[in-house]
Structure formats: structure tokens, C-alpha cells
Amino acid sequence: MRPYGADQTVNNQASKKPWGGRFTEPTNALVEAFTESISFDSRLYKQDIRGSIAHSKMLAKIGVITTEEALSIESGLLEIQEQINAGQFSWSTELEDVHMNIEARLTDAIGEAGKKLHTGRSRNDQVATDIRLYMRESVDDIVSLIEGLQKNVLDLAGQEIDTIMPGFTHLQVAQPISLAHHLLAWNEMFERDAERLADARKRLNVMPLGSAALAGTSFPLDRDMTCELLGFDRPSRNSLDAVSDRDFLIEIASACSLVMMHLSRMCEEIILWASESYKFIEIGDAFCTGSSIMPQKKNPDIAEIVRGKSARVIGNLQALLVLMKSQPLAYNRDNQEDKEPIFDTVDTVARSLQVFAAMVPSISFNRETMYNAALKGYATATDLAEYLVRLNVPFRDAHEIVGSTVHFAIEQNKPLSDLSLDELQSFGAMITEDVYDVLSLEGSVRARDHFGGTAPIRVKEAVDAASIRLKK
Ligand code: ARG
């Protein structure tokens, strides 16, 4: 027995600590509870086991352990993985984190060989490797969830190419647009989000294993071999950097914050559009909730909660930035605090994308209401100005003429297209009968016939092109 002292109740498992040799006192119970990470890093078990198996195979290849030992480590670890999968593994706080829990259980199960697994490795490069493996999967999952949502948005867009709605600036009716054009704007945001995540994945997919605690190891590790086994693009180039920086998590949190920022914008529109004042859309009953007091209410809660959840994801990004800021090289225990915010981030984004994507196809559009709303706000005033410009009126003069015309129409309580030719000519003598082509919503939309514009012909091309890009 080591001289841990009489107070075995404080920590009767003190001898389990791998650093026991250096210590004469057991860990204080408060410290143990404060420093543990098993309560949140146990979710790294698959990555931890995968990394350990690769490491042990490599140790066998370079002759640091025998092939039999490597095989015994591998089967022991796979057995542990089975137990964890089946919920039959009890995690111990005394063993602090996922790495020590698994290693201790392995040694219990297979004996001496288990004690050799940690040769040429530290928890510092181990955790940095585990979290990269974990995040690589999360990023891939999130990208495919984004793509699922894009598919649903594009399906809706395909059905609404000829639907006319008001386009807004300052939330005031500005110009008529195709509803599909609006939906395609959402799609652009998601496409960039997916690109950003794919880009972050490149820098994420670098292997820290072999960096050991900070300085590398005196064993002749074959890092290319572990790299290959773990599917990393390359081993890290600098051991100090590899065990310490979490910038790749910050990039992911940032890309995820942008996803949530975009979702929150769409949520805001959906909430407005579903409101009694707009009545642009109807959200499926399955994606709404009611009020416990007001029987008439049908609330767009999904959109509100997703909008609300954007706050925590954006908050997590700040937490990670501040966590990393000012940390000296190399590994510091501060970095243990990276896990909860990044796990919460990927969980929240994934769940938000999933439910939002499911809600999208349940949305039906009140095409007539949208059309009528576009009729209301003098949305074709710019078309009238551009018509005058084509008749050689300088744009500033045209703007002035149309301003007066709109003022008159407001007084008459009529849309521009209801003004008679005489009335229109009283503001601009050059106006002729063909003006009504540009004053109609259809004419206005049709006229924006250039790449990136809202003419239905262009919008149709854009939907097709976006669908092709999505399938690639
Ligand atoms: N739980 C730790 C973390 O998440 C693992 C690495 C601990 N390393 C150490 N030397 N204490 O960062």
C-alpha cells in the first residue's frame, strides 16, 4: 500500500491515478469533482478507441510492443466499446476522463499489454486527436443536414417560380419578385455555409497524434501509418501547436454560428409571413403549437425556438474564442473547457437543421395574398422610372416624375396600373399606352431578365443550376 493516509473515504481509489507515483496525498474530493471531464467527454469513446487501436498497431509495427500485445489491446478495446455501446460500462470520476477510464479498464481486462498502450503518447495529443476525429464526423453530418434542407427549399422553389410576392427593403414593399427567387436567396446562404464547413474540415483533418505531451517522443513513431489508419490528410507539422491550438473548433463554431444566423433570418421571415397581418404562408399543424389560453392561436414555435437557439451557438463561439485567447504554448488544462461549448454547438445546429428542414415542406403559400401585397406598395414605381429612361428622360428627372405620380396615386388610393393614360401623361407627356406592360407585376418581374435577376425564366435556370450543384 502506498502511504495515502488514513482518510480513505476522501478517495479510496487514489491508487488508480496514473500519476500516483509522484504523489503522497490523495486528490481532494472537491478537486476531483471539479477537474473531471468524464461527465462530458465520455462521448469521445469511439474516437478514443479508434485512435488507441491505430496507435497500438503502429507501436507493434515499429517493434515497441509485440504483435500479440497489439492484438490483445485491439480486442480488449473493441470489447470495451461493445460494453459502452450496450450501456454496461460504468464511468468513474476518479479516473477523470474518457482516456484514463478506457485505459484503466483495458489494463484490468488484458493485464500487462494494456499498460504499454500509452507508450509514446500523452493525453494531450490523444484528446487533440479524439476531438478532431469527432468533429470531422460532426462536420460531415451537419453538411449533409444542410444539403437535406437545401433540397427541400429547392423543391419549394421549383413550385413557386411564377408566384409573385413583394420584395422588401427596410421591410417596406420595394419591388415585385418571384417567390422562388426569394427561396433561392435562402439556398445561396446555405450553400456558402456548407462550403465554409467543408473548408474548415481541411484544416481540421490534420493528425496531432505523435506530438505526445508537447515535444514529441523518443520512440521512432510511424506517424504516416497512424495518419493513414485514422483517415487524416497529414500528420501535424509542429508538436507544440498540435497539442495546444483549438482554432479548428473556433472555425467550426464560427461556421455553425453563421448557419444559425442564417436560420434565424429565415425563421424571422417565416414568423412574419405566418402572422395574421401578413398571411403569406400556412405552416403545417404538425409543426406548430397552440396556446393554453387562447383557443384561436397557432404559433410558429419551431421558427421561434430555432431563432432562439442561434443565441447559444453564437455564445459558444465567443466562449471558445475567449478560452483560446492568451493561452501560452503548449497544452493548458483550460482546453478541457472546449468540449461542452463545441458539443452543444454541433448538437444544437444539427437539431435545428433537422427540424427546420422537416418544417419547410409543410409550408404552403397563399399566392393570392402575396400577389395582392405586391400590388399595394407601388412596387412597380422603379419600372415606371426605367420606362421613362428608355424614352431618353435622365434618370434623376424620371425619379422626380414618378415620385409625383406615386404621390398622386396615393391620394387617389389607386395602384399605379389603375391610373388612366391621361393621368399618367399629366406627369410625363412622353408616356404612351405600352406603359401598362411595365406597370403590371408580371411585366416588372419579367423585365429583370439578366443573370441573377428575378425574371421567371432566369429563376427557373437558377433553380436547375442550384439542384445540379447540390447533387455534385
Ligand atoms: N481532459 C483533458 C482535456 O480535455 C485531457 C487532457 C489532459 N491532459 C493533462 N495533461 N491533464 O483537455
Boltz pocket constraint, residues with backbone or C-beta under 6 A from the ligand:
constraints:
  - pocket:
      binder: B
      contacts: [[A, 35], [A, 37], [A, 41], [A, 97], [A, 123], [A, 124], [A, 127], [A, 332], [A, 333], [A, 335], [A, 336], [A, 337]]
      max_distance: 6.0
